Amino acid sequence: MASNLGDLLKREKLLTDEQLKNALDFQKKNGVPMGSALTALGFISESEMAQALSRQLGYPYVDLDQFEVYPDVIKLIPREIAQRYMIMPIHRIRSFLTLAMVDPTDLAALEDVKFRTGLSIQPVITSESSIKNALNKYYGSSYALRLKKQLEEVELAEDASVKIIDEEEEEEEEIDDLAVSEEEAPVISLVNQILIEAIKKSASDVHLEPYENSVRVRYRMDGILYEVMNISKKFKNAVLSRLKIMANMDIAEKRLPQDGRIKMSVKKDDGGRKKVDMRVSSVPAMWGEKIVVRILDQEMLKLDLTQLGFEKEPLKIFKKSIEQPWGIVLVTGPTGSGKTNTLYSAISNLNALEKNIMTAEDPIEFNLAGINQVNIKEEIGLTFPNCLRSFLRQDPDIMLVGEMRDFETCDIAIKASLTGHLVFSTLHTNDAASAIGRLVNMNVEPFLIANSIILVVAQRLVRRLCKKCRTKQDVPVNSLVDMGFDEEEAKNVTVYKPKGCGQCNNTGYKGRIALFEVMEITDEIRDLVLTKAHSREIKSKAMEQGMITLRRSGLVKIKNGIASMEDVLGETIRD
């Protein structure tokens, strides 16, 4: 293992035979890793060695100071093992462990860690001083104590102080000033830390899932769930109750699902503060209540239509349609496909002093300045149909209906569009053409659909490849043709795949972008709707007229190095 490192450095002409012999003698005498021997003797600097290994082996170089490693990852490897091999576990995704190493050719270290953890090891390269700093940071006495006590003594970082904002009075209250007992304080700190870390990592959701012996905590980042820690079962009730208290939910009711909301004011790195809304949902499960927290961070909302993922021509059609004085614009797709973001972007683009814009949402996800937003509350009779009827007496120019979920809502929305209002709404269908059939199945007359709908947009979300670490992927031309590229195009396409680096938390992805299928209701398509044509015929006619399908939108993203083949194939079907 030592000679492997030496041979690599000799190939890079950074080490002579004599220096390697002296380093081997030093290593045997002092019982240190080969990398430590080489740097201690001054034969090579840490950065030179790391960069040489990265070039030779193709493993990425990482700066551990840029990582925040979770306790559950740290405790996979004891300190003495980490110190012996100069290694540091930094990230775990399912059965894969990313291991920072000074010497990734050290097979003994790799085998030992694989045996201890039962995980597949993905090495990355770092410097010895970086490892030593990380050892002190994560395996120091205070950190070890927190692990030993199962996170009982977790403390808030100084730059992450939190204020809870009262829903009714909007009064801010410092968490640190709350009168709590010594037993309650660690739990409050732990819950705050979980939420703060989720916000810092741009997670969209936090899942707390109770099992027999622990509570699993997972973050959804860029659409994928990642496990971040397990909390001892003795803190289960306290942690879940704390979240329910923050969300103004009934902590005594554990048999029925509940919904709540948290408003937090979080300190930012620049010293300022930002307000974050959170929707909280609890469901009784076998070992206790599962709680999911949806994080609604206003700073993560993209309202610029050009940044959503539209191709050039579809964006022109979309902008032209939303500027019409009347009609219905539908956005379709499954839950979590970014429909709300697209609708908010559209009405924000139209928001002006002379416009009266009203929305009916269940629930309101983000507050938009200058727009009148109403939260649907079916339990008191404030339903979509009732809300829309009231809107029509409020002199609206533009209306947004959260979802066309029944005939009554569709009927009022269509009548509103036919009487001079622009209406935006959503449906759950697989593609744009299927929206027509969905409305027909809800007993809406075809002539009403043909005369009211002006545009249907279908969308999906895929993860953006990290620009810093994406790598080229060799894909046979016939495979690209099977995906949908034409043969000439396939010969010239450069496909990229994820790799992982410090900037993307070793996932290979950073952020998400939408795939769009924009179907304009032309006269020809209107005629097909009137004759109750099948959605396949409607889609075929739209493609004939130049519509870019979801798959084609995905191929454009692959061609531009934005998305991976894996994500596009997983979210779309061949046309």
Order of alpha helices (4+ residues) and beta strands (2+ residues): alpha-alpha-alpha-alpha-alpha-alpha-beta-beta-alpha-beta-alpha-alpha-beta-beta-alpha-beta-beta-beta-alpha-beta-beta-beta-alpha-beta-alpha-beta-beta-alpha-beta-alpha-beta-alpha-alpha-beta-beta-alpha-alpha-beta-beta-alpha-alpha-alpha-alpha
